[in-house]
Amino acid sequence: MNNNEDKKLSFAGLRNVIEHSVRLTRIMWPGNKAITLSLAFIFLINALMPFAQAGVFGLMISGVIKSVEIGAMDSTLIIAFIGLAVVGIVMATFMPLQDYLMRRFISRANERFEIITLEAAARVDFAVREDSKNMVLLNNANENWWRPREFLMRQYFMLQNLIEVIVASSVVIFISPWVFILLLAGAIPELIIELKYGREMWGIYGARAEIRRHFWNIKLKFQENNYIFDMKLFQNVGHFIGMIKNLLIRFMVDENRVNDKILWKHLGSRLISQASIIIGTILFVFSAIHGHIVIGTLVFIISSIGSLRTSLSGFFQNLGKQFQDSLFIGDIFKLMDMKPLLEKPADGIVLSSAQTPEIIFEHVTFSYPASASPVLKDFSLRIKPGDKVALIGINGAGKTTFVKLLCRFYDPQEGRILINGHDLKTLDLEAWYSLIGILFQDYANYHLTTKEIIALGRTSKATDLEKVKESARAAEADTFIAEWEKNYDQQLGSWLGGIEPSIGQWQKLALARTFYRDPRILILDEPTSSIDAEAEAKIFEKLEALPKDRTVILISHRFSTVRQADQIVVIEDGKIKEHGRHEELLKKKGTYAKLFNLQAKGYK
């Protein structure tokens, strides 16, 4: 990188520091005005205290010299003693107060920025999340949510540094502008080094994002029992630890290289800065020797030079750290400002919650962003209110894609999806989601109490314990819940001091959560894959007993579970190969009959 590019990046980085500082302050300002202003005032006072203390000492030395000359206590000493007491009381009071308010500020900043980062991540479209290009941004934002807090805290120390620089500079400039220029020139290399270091470290994080993702992906496996069991039984613990070690080494190689390179530059810049201080101090000492300044003033000036050196160095170091954090904060703001890929209507249509809508896929063609070929091709399907529809087909046929489109995680490239005659794109999504209940094959587990887990099906209303129990019975979960010590108040998750359900029990709880939602449209993707045959049969009996106006869309590889469906849809290569009732499809002796007979043969 040439010098011109380097300068452009540095100026752009400094501009970003200022812009991010303003934006972060605006975020924290509401609800935190008093603590923000109080901290600014306290840092201002604490910045002035070293100069007040140096002034008191200088005055005391002058008073001692005069007292020796006149053989009695000079009034200057009395003023110095009073000043010493005042400075001591202020420093003893304001430093603990600064620590207290800073802890309060950190606590509030932690809460504020962790929440807004989570909210921003939750707003991101599903399509964005599945795009690998956006994973670096999402990971950087999630891993660095704490940097805005550090950035804001550091602003106060920079304010203190700046006040110290202004006061110390005023003192030195008043006595000798040339010495000030010398000291400033000696400190500038430190700023340049800090800015270069911050940019290079951010570059490592960006360039090594994939390595960090691999690292966290493997590391988190060591926190889950099923992965630990697998590693031990297959004797792979050492293998995975070796993988983590290699990933750490790969990541640390570049970081160590930058640190090694910066070390010598840091040493060089510090030596230059220290040399300027030594030269400036010698010049003022000679000025005192020649009688141009008194001893007390010399003490104050030397102290001011030390403060100028320390405050300039501190300011530049903090500015360099701000520059580095600003690069990461930029990713958080990019996440917060990310525009949705799917346009949502300003005044979306809200369907009646008392009526089950009709669903029509009309000549839908869809392919994922990273896929060259369509997953669904000219796909048309009508599901009337109250239909019990089963979707079957081999893996990759397009069954789950059908559900994602119905949830409007994506929009089709061709065709449209009609809900009660309205294009899905025109609906209010939150109102649409309130009508549907979905259990995906990769369902979510929550480590809460049993009743809380089931009641997650509809958190917009107060928990109804009787409905929780009814949902558990429908999912065949009530039998094992009754065996738990605290029943519906039982904490789940061994790491929280609770119990750890089996895979089948987790699936029944997830199914109970879906029943508790009491949706108009129930979508089940392999809902009994981990459940025993007897419980599965009972669950499907209860599905058949649902009110006639409730629509059920079932995805399953088990043909025993789809036989009673009003409509069985066989999807092959993104198209509907066959559809009809069980008996009709068997008579056709097509794909369904072939797959059914193969599965039936396996049970004999």
C-alpha positions in Angstrom: 0.0 0.0 0.0 1.5 3.4 -1.0 1.6 6.5 1.2 -1.3 8.2 -0.5 -3.6 5.2 0.0 -2.3 5.0 3.6 -3.2 8.7 4.2 -6.6 8.3 2.6 -7.4 5.3 4.8 -6.2 7.2 7.9 -8.3 10.3 7.2 -11.3 8.1 6.4 -10.7 6.2 9.6 -10.6 9.3 11.7 -13.8 10.6 10.0 -15.4 7.3 10.9 -14.2 7.6 14.5 -16.0 11.0 14.8 -19.2 9.8 13.0 -19.4 6.7 15.2 -18.7 8.7 18.3 -21.7 11.0 17.5 -24.0 8.1 16.7 -23.1 6.0 19.8 -23.6 9.1 22.0 -27.0 9.6 20.5 -27.9 6.0 21.2 -26.8 6.2 24.9 -28.1 9.8 25.5 -31.8 9.0 26.1 -32.3 7.8 29.6 -28.6 8.4 30.5 -28.3 12.2 30.4 -27.5 12.7 34.0 -24.8 10.0 34.2 -23.3 11.1 30.9 -23.0 14.8 32.0 -21.8 13.8 35.5 -19.0 11.7 34.1 -17.9 14.5 31.7 -17.8 16.9 34.6 -15.8 14.6 36.8 -13.3 13.7 34.1 -12.9 17.5 33.5 -12.1 18.1 37.2 -9.8 15.1 37.4 -7.9 16.3 34.3 -7.2 19.7 36.0 -6.1 18.1 39.3 -2.5 17.2 38.3 -1.9 20.8 37.2 -3.5 22.2 40.4 -1.3 19.8 42.4 1.9 20.9 40.4 0.9 24.5 40.9 0.6 24.0 44.6 4.0 22.3 44.8 5.6 25.1 42.8 4.0 27.7 45.0 5.2 25.8 48.1 8.8 25.7 46.8 8.7 29.4 46.1 7.2 30.0 49.5 10.0 27.9 51.2 12.7 29.8 49.3 11.1 33.2 50.3 10.7 32.0 53.9 14.4 31.1 54.1 15.4 34.4 52.7 13.3 36.5 55.2 13.7 34.1 58.1 10.0 33.8 58.6 7.0 32.0 57.1 5.9 33.7 53.9 2.2 34.1 53.2 2.7 32.1 50.0 3.3 29.0 52.1 -0.1 29.4 53.8 -1.9 29.7 50.5 0.1 26.6 49.3 -1.0 24.6 52.3 -4.7 25.5 51.8 -4.4 24.7 48.1 -2.8 21.3 49.0 -5.7 20.5 51.3 -8.3 21.5 48.7 -6.6 19.5 45.9 -6.3 16.5 48.2 -9.9 16.5 49.2 -11.1 16.9 45.6 -8.9 14.1 44.4 -9.9 11.8 47.3 -13.6 12.5 46.5 -13.7 12.6 42.7 -11.7 9.5 41.9 -13.9 7.0 43.7 -17.0 8.9 42.3 -15.5 8.5 38.8 -15.1 4.8 39.4 -18.6 4.4 40.7 -20.3 6.3 37.8 -18.1 4.5 35.3 -19.3 1.1 36.6 -22.9 2.3 36.3 -22.3 3.5 32.8 -20.7 0.2 31.8 -23.7 -1.7 33.1 -26.1 0.4 31.2 -24.0 0.4 28.0 -23.7 -3.4 28.2 -27.4 -3.8 28.4 -28.1 -1.2 25.6 -25.6 -2.5 23.0 -26.1 -6.2 23.6 -29.9 -5.7 23.1 -29.6 -3.5 20.0 -27.1 -6.0 18.4 -29.4 -8.9 19.1 -32.4 -6.9 17.7 -30.5 -6.0 14.6 -29.4 -9.7 14.0 -33.0 -10.8 14.5 -34.3 -8.3 11.9 -32.0 -9.8 9.2 -33.9 -11.6 6.5 -33.6 -15.4 6.4 -32.2 -15.1 2.9 -29.4 -12.9 4.2 -28.6 -15.3 7.0 -28.2 -18.2 4.5 -25.9 -16.2 2.3 -22.3 -17.0 3.2 -21.2 -13.5 2.1 -23.0 -12.0 5.0 -21.7 -14.4 7.6 -18.5 -12.3 8.2 -20.6 -9.3 9.0 -23.0 -11.1 11.2 -20.2 -12.9 13.1 -18.2 -9.6 13.5 -21.3 -7.9 14.9 -22.2 -10.7 17.3 -18.6 -11.2 18.5 -17.9 -7.5 19.0 -21.1 -6.2 20.6 -19.0 -5.0 23.6 -16.8 -2.7 21.5 -19.3 0.2 21.5 -19.2 0.2 25.3 -15.4 0.3 25.3 -15.5 3.1 22.6 -17.8 5.3 24.7 -15.8 4.7 27.9 -12.6 5.6 26.1 -14.2 8.9 25.0 -14.1 10.1 28.6 -10.4 9.3 29.0 -9.8 11.0 25.7 -11.7 14.0 27.0 -9.4 14.0 30.0 -6.3 13.6 27.8 -7.5 16.5 25.6 -8.0 18.8 28.6 -4.6 17.9 30.0 -3.1 18.6 26.5 -4.7 22.0 26.2 -3.7 23.1 29.7 -0.2 21.7 29.4 0.2 23.2 25.9 -0.9 26.6 27.1 1.7 26.6 29.8 4.5 25.5 27.5 3.4 27.8 24.6 3.3 30.7 27.0 6.9 30.1 28.0 8.3 28.8 24.7 6.3 28.0 21.5 9.4 26.4 20.0 9.6 23.8 22.8 5.9 23.1 22.3 6.4 22.4 18.6 9.3 20.1 19.5 7.2 18.1 22.0 4.3 17.9 19.5 6.5 16.7 16.7 8.0 14.0 19.0 4.6 12.7 19.9 3.1 12.4 16.3 4.9 9.1 15.4 3.0 7.4 18.2 -0.3 8.4 16.6 0.7 7.1 13.2 1.8 3.8 14.7 -1.4 3.3 16.6 -3.6 4.0 13.6 -1.6 1.6 11.4 -1.8 -1.1 14.2 -5.5 -0.7 14.5 -6.1 -1.0 10.8 -3.9 -4.1 10.5 -5.5 -5.9 13.4 -9.0 -5.3 11.9 -7.7 -6.5 8.6 -6.6 -9.8 10.3 -10.1 -10.3 11.8 -11.7 -9.6 8.4 -9.4 -11.8 6.4 -9.5 -14.7 8.9 -13.2 -14.6 9.5 -13.6 -18.1 8.0 -10.9 -19.5 10.3 -12.7 -18.0 13.3 -16.0 -19.5 12.2 -14.4 -22.9 12.0 -12.8 -22.4 15.4 -16.1 -21.4 17.2 -18.0 -24.2 15.3 -15.7 -26.8 16.8 -15.2 -25.2 20.2 -18.9 -25.0 20.9 -19.2 -28.8 20.2 -17.3 -29.3 23.4 -20.2 -27.8 25.4 -22.8 -30.3 24.1 -23.1 -33.7 25.6 -24.1 -35.5 22.4 -21.0 -34.3 20.7 -18.8 -35.2 23.6 -20.2 -38.7 23.7 -19.6 -39.0 19.9 -16.0 -37.8 20.2 -15.2 -40.1 23.1 -16.7 -43.2 21.6 -15.1 -42.6 18.2 -11.9 -41.6 20.0 -11.8 -38.2 18.3 -11.2 -35.9 21.3 -7.5 -35.5 20.5 -8.3 -35.0 16.8 -10.7 -32.1 17.4 -8.4 -30.5 20.0 -5.7 -30.7 17.3 -8.0 -29.0 14.8 -8.6 -26.2 17.3 -4.9 -25.8 18.0 -4.2 -25.6 14.2 -6.9 -23.0 13.7 -5.6 -20.9 16.6 -2.0 -21.1 15.3 -3.2 -20.1 11.8 -5.0 -17.1 13.3 -2.3 -16.1 15.7 0.5 -16.2 13.1 -0.6 -13.0 11.4 -1.5 -11.4 14.7 2.0 -12.2 16.1 3.6 -10.9 12.9 1.8 -7.6 13.2 2.6 -7.3 17.0 6.3 -8.1 16.3 6.5 -5.5 13.5 4.6 -2.9 15.6 6.8 -3.5 18.7 9.9 -1.9 17.1 7.9 0.9 15.7 6.4 1.5 19.1 9.9 1.5 20.7 11.2 3.9 18.1 8.3 6.3 18.4 8.6 6.3 22.2 12.3 7.0 22.0 11.6 10.0 19.7 9.0 11.3 22.1 11.2 10.9 25.1 14.1 12.6 23.4 11.9 15.7 22.7 10.9 15.8 26.3 14.5 15.6 27.5 15.6 18.4 25.1 12.6 20.6 26.2 13.3 20.0 29.9 17.0 20.9 29.5 16.1 24.1 27.7 13.8 25.2 30.5 16.4 24.3 33.1 19.0 26.5 31.4 16.3 29.2 31.3 16.0 29.0 35.1 19.8 29.0 35.5 20.0 32.3 33.6 17.2 33.7 35.9 14.5 34.0 33.3 12.1 31.8 35.4 12.0 31.1 39.2 12.5 27.6 40.7 8.8 27.2 41.6 7.7 28.0 38.1 10.4 25.6 36.7 8.8 22.8 38.8 5.4 23.7 37.5 6.7 23.8 33.9 8.5 20.5 34.2 5.4 18.9 35.6 3.4 20.4 32.8 5.9 18.9 30.2 5.5 15.5 31.8 1.7 15.9 31.8 1.8 17.0 28.1 3.9 14.0 27.2 1.7 11.6 29.1 -1.6 13.1 28.0 -0.5 13.4 24.3 0.7 9.8 24.4 -2.5 8.7 26.1 -4.6 10.6 23.7 -2.9 9.2 20.6 -3.0 5.6 22.0 -6.7 6.0 22.9 -7.3 7.5 19.4 -5.6 4.5 17.9 -7.8 2.1 19.9 -10.8 4.1 18.9 -9.8 3.7 15.3 -9.5 0.0 15.7 -12.8 -0.4 17.6 -14.4 1.9 15.0 -13.7 -0.6 12.3 -15.6 -3.3 14.2 -18.4 -0.9 15.2 -18.8 -0.1 11.5 -19.8 -3.7 11.1 -22.4 -3.4 13.8 -23.8 -0.3 12.2 -23.9 -2.0 8.8 -26.0 -4.8 10.4 -28.3 -2.2 12.0 -28.7 -0.3 8.7 -29.0 -3.4 6.6 -32.0 -3.0 4.2 -34.3 -6.0 4.0 -34.2 -8.1 0.8 -37.9 -8.7 1.0 -40.0 -5.6 0.7 -42.7 -5.4 3.3 -45.8 -3.4 2.6 -46.3 -0.3 4.7 -49.9 -1.2 5.3 -50.0 -5.0 4.9 -53.3 -6.9 4.6 -54.4 -8.4 7.9 -56.4 -11.6 7.4 -59.1 -12.6 9.8 -57.9 -14.8 12.7 -61.3 -16.5 12.9 -61.0 -18.0 9.4 -58.6 -20.5 7.9 -57.4 -19.1 4.6 -57.0 -20.9 1.2 -53.4 -21.4 0.0 -52.6 -21.4 -3.7 -49.1 -21.8 -5.3 -49.5 -20.5 -8.8 -46.8 -21.5 -11.3 -44.1 -20.9 -8.7 -40.4 -21.2 -9.8 -37.7 -20.6 -7.2 -34.0 -21.1 -6.9 -31.7 -20.2 -4.0 -29.2 -17.3 -4.5 -26.2 -19.7 -4.6 -27.9 -22.4 -6.7 -27.7 -22.6 -10.5 -30.9 -24.6 -10.9 -34.4 -24.1 -9.6 -35.6 -26.0 -6.6 -39.2 -25.6 -7.5 -40.2 -25.4 -11.2 -43.6 -24.1 -12.4 -45.1 -25.5 -9.1 -48.8 -25.2 -8.7 -50.8 -26.4 -5.7 -54.1 -25.5 -4.1 -54.8 -26.2 -0.4 -58.4 -25.5 0.6 -59.3 -24.5 4.2 -59.3 -27.6 6.4 -57.3 -29.8 3.9 -55.0 -32.4 5.4 -52.1 -32.4 2.9 -49.0 -34.6 2.9 -45.9 -33.7 1.0 -43.5 -36.5 0.2 -40.4 -37.0 -1.9 -36.7 -37.7 -1.7 -34.4 -35.3 0.1 -33.8 -32.2 -2.0 -37.1 -32.5 -3.9 -38.3 -29.1 -2.6 -40.6 -30.0 0.3 -38.9 -27.7 2.9 -38.4 -25.0 0.3 -42.2 -25.0 -0.2 -42.6 -24.3 3.6 -39.9 -21.5 3.5 -41.7 -19.8 0.6 -45.0 -20.2 2.4 -43.4 -18.4 5.4 -42.1 -15.8 3.0 -38.4 -16.4 4.0 -37.9 -15.9 0.3 -40.0 -14.7 -2.7 -40.4 -16.8 -5.8 -38.6 -15.7 -9.0 -41.7 -16.6 -11.0 -45.3 -17.1 -10.2 -47.0 -16.1 -7.0 -48.4 -17.4 -3.7 -52.0 -16.5 -3.0 -53.5 -16.5 0.5 -57.3 -16.1 0.4 -56.8 -14.5 -3.0 -54.1 -12.0 -1.8 -50.5 -12.2 -3.0 -48.4 -13.2 0.0 -46.2 -10.2 -0.6 -49.1 -7.9 0.3 -49.8 -9.5 3.7 -48.8 -8.2 7.0 -46.2 -10.8 7.9 -46.7 -10.7 11.7 -50.5 -11.2 11.2 -49.8 -14.0 8.8 -47.4 -15.7 11.2 -50.1 -15.6 13.9 -52.2 -17.9 11.8 -49.6 -20.6 11.3 -47.7 -23.0 13.5 -44.6 -24.8 12.3 -42.5 -27.6 13.7 -39.4 -28.0 11.6 -37.3 -31.1 11.5 -34.5 -29.1 13.1 -36.7 -27.8 15.9 -35.4 -25.5 18.7 -34.8 -26.6 22.3 -35.2 -24.1 25.1 -33.8 -24.6 28.6 -36.7 -23.2 30.5 -39.4 -24.8 32.7 -41.7 -27.3 31.1 -44.7 -25.0 31.1 -42.7 -22.1 29.8 -41.4 -24.2 26.9 -44.9 -25.3 25.8 -46.3 -21.8 26.4 -43.7 -20.3 23.9 -46.3 -21.4 21.3 -48.2 -18.2 22.0 -46.4 -15.7 24.2 -48.7 -12.8 23.1 -51.2 -14.1 25.7 -50.8 -15.0 29.4 -49.9 -18.6 30.0 -52.9 -20.9 30.3 -51.8 -23.9 32.4 -54.8 -26.0 31.5 -54.1 -25.4 27.8 -50.4 -26.3 28.4 -51.5 -29.6 29.9 -54.0 -30.2 27.0 -51.2 -29.5 24.5 -48.9 -31.9 26.3 -51.5 -34.7 26.2 -52.0 -34.1 22.4 -48.2 -34.5 21.9 -48.0 -37.6 24.1 -45.7 -35.6 26.5 -47.9 -35.7 29.6 -46.8 -39.2 30.6 -43.1 -38.4 31.1 -43.8 -34.9 32.4 -45.9 -36.6 35.2 -42.7 -38.6 36.1 -40.6 -35.5 36.7 -40.3 -34.3 40.2 -41.7 -30.8 39.5 -43.9 -31.8 36.6 -44.8 -28.6 34.6 -42.5 -26.5 36.8 -39.5 -28.8 36.1 -36.4 -26.9 34.9 -34.9 -28.5 31.8 -31.2 -28.4 30.9 -28.7 -30.2 33.1 -26.3 -27.2 32.9 -29.0 -25.1 34.6 -29.4 -27.7 37.4 -32.4 -29.3 35.6 -33.0 -32.6 33.9 -32.0 -33.4 30.3 -34.9 -34.9 28.3 -34.2 -37.5 25.6 -34.4 -36.6 21.9 -37.8 -38.1 21.6 -39.0 -36.1 24.7 -37.6 -32.9 23.3 -39.5 -33.5 20.0 -42.8 -34.1 21.9 -42.3 -30.9 23.8 -41.7 -29.0 20.6 -44.9 -30.6 19.1 -46.8 -29.6 22.3 -45.6 -26.1 21.8 -47.0 -26.1 18.3 -50.4 -27.5 19.5 -50.5 -24.8 22.2 -50.3 -22.2 19.5 -53.6 -23.5 18.2 -52.9 -22.3 14.6 -55.2 -22.1 11.7 -52.5 -23.8 9.5 -50.4 -26.5 11.1 -47.2 -27.3 9.3 -45.2 -30.3 10.5 -41.8 -31.3 9.0 -41.1 -34.9 10.1 -42.8 -34.3 13.5 -42.3 -37.8 14.8 -38.9 -38.7 13.5 -37.6 -39.4 17.0 -40.8 -40.7 18.5 -41.8 -44.3 19.1 -44.4 -46.0 16.9 -47.1 -46.2 19.5 -46.9 -42.5 20.5 -46.7 -41.6 16.8 -49.9 -43.4 16.1 -51.7 -41.6 19.0 -50.4 -38.2 17.8 -51.7 -38.7 14.3 -55.1 -39.8 15.7 -55.2 -36.4 17.5 -54.2 -34.6 14.3 -57.1 -36.3 12.5 -59.4 -35.1 15.3 -58.5 -31.5 14.9 -61.4 -29.2 14.0 -62.4 -29.7 10.3 -61.6 -26.1 9.4 -57.9 -26.4 10.4 -55.4 -27.0 7.6 -52.5 -29.5 8.2 -49.5 -29.7 6.0 -47.4 -32.7 6.7 -43.9 -33.5 5.4 -42.9 -37.1 6.2 -40.8 -40.0 4.8 -43.0 -42.4 6.8 -45.8 -43.5 4.5 -47.8 -44.9 7.5 -48.3 -41.3 8.7 -49.6 -39.9 5.4 -52.2 -42.5 4.4 -55.2 -40.6 5.9 -54.3 -37.3 4.2 -57.0 -35.7 2.0 -54.3 -35.0 -0.6 -50.9 -36.6 -1.0 -48.5 -34.6 -3.1 -45.5 -36.4 -4.5 -42.7 -33.8 -5.3 -39.9 -34.9 -7.7 -37.2 -32.6 -9.1 -39.1 -29.5 -8.0 -42.4 -30.5 -9.7 -45.6 -32.2 -8.6 -45.2 -35.7 -10.0 -48.5 -37.1 -8.6 -51.2 -36.0 -6.2 -54.3 -37.7 -4.8 -55.5 -39.9 -2.0 -53.6 -43.0 -0.8 -55.8 -45.5 -2.6 -55.8 -43.4 -5.9 -52.1 -43.2 -5.9 -51.6 -46.9 -5.3 -53.9 -47.7 -8.3 -51.7 -45.4 -10.5 -48.7 -47.6 -9.7 -46.5 -44.6 -10.1 -43.8 -43.1 -7.9 -45.9 -43.1 -4.7 -46.9 -46.8 -5.1 -43.3 -47.7 -5.8 -42.0 -45.9 -2.7 -44.9 -47.1 -0.5 -44.3 -50.8 -1.5 -40.6 -50.5 -0.9 -41.2 -49.1 2.6 -43.9 -51.7 3.3 -41.5 -54.5 2.2 -38.9 -53.3 4.6 -41.4 -53.7 7.5 -42.2 -57.3 6.6 
